[in-house]
Amino acid sequence: MEWLVLVTFLVGLGSSMLSGMSGGGGGFITVPYFLLVVGLPPANALATAKMGGIGTSFGAITALKGKGLVHKGLVYKFMAITVVCSLIAAWLIPRLDPGLFRRIIGIFLLLLVPTLFINKKGVSSRCTLQAVDWLGVCTIHHL
């Protein structure tokens, strides 16, 4: 049991560092870890990963505050969408069958794998880049 605490700490540390450097995606690591290694039910794995992500978000806010890097107009729009989607997800997820929810998580993770290998500098169409960004942001955020 002690090894599980240490490994969980290391997974959390690694995923938080990755998320902090890349702007998100810690759930890509922590949700499968909580499901497969720790053995949490899907809804608990997602909720635990989201609560852990709060610390990463606060750390990023603290680091970026006052540096002029944040586009406030987009932040407010994204926050509104996020609040609505999060409330819907928080209501829906506990009502889903755990087996179905596990398959949904697996499908989203598989759909996101190609986004890991996209070289944004090589994408010529801005529309394509925006679509990939939004798909990645929305999916990662809700994992």
Buried (B, 14 or more C-beta within 10 A) or exposed (E): EEEEEEEBEEBBEBBBEBBBEEEBBBBBBBBBBBBEEBEBBBBBBBBBBBEBBEBBEEEBEEEEEEEEEEEEEEEEEBEEEBEEEEEEBEEEBEEEEEEEBBEBBEEBBEEBEEBEEBEEEEBEEEEEBEEBBEBBBBBBBBB
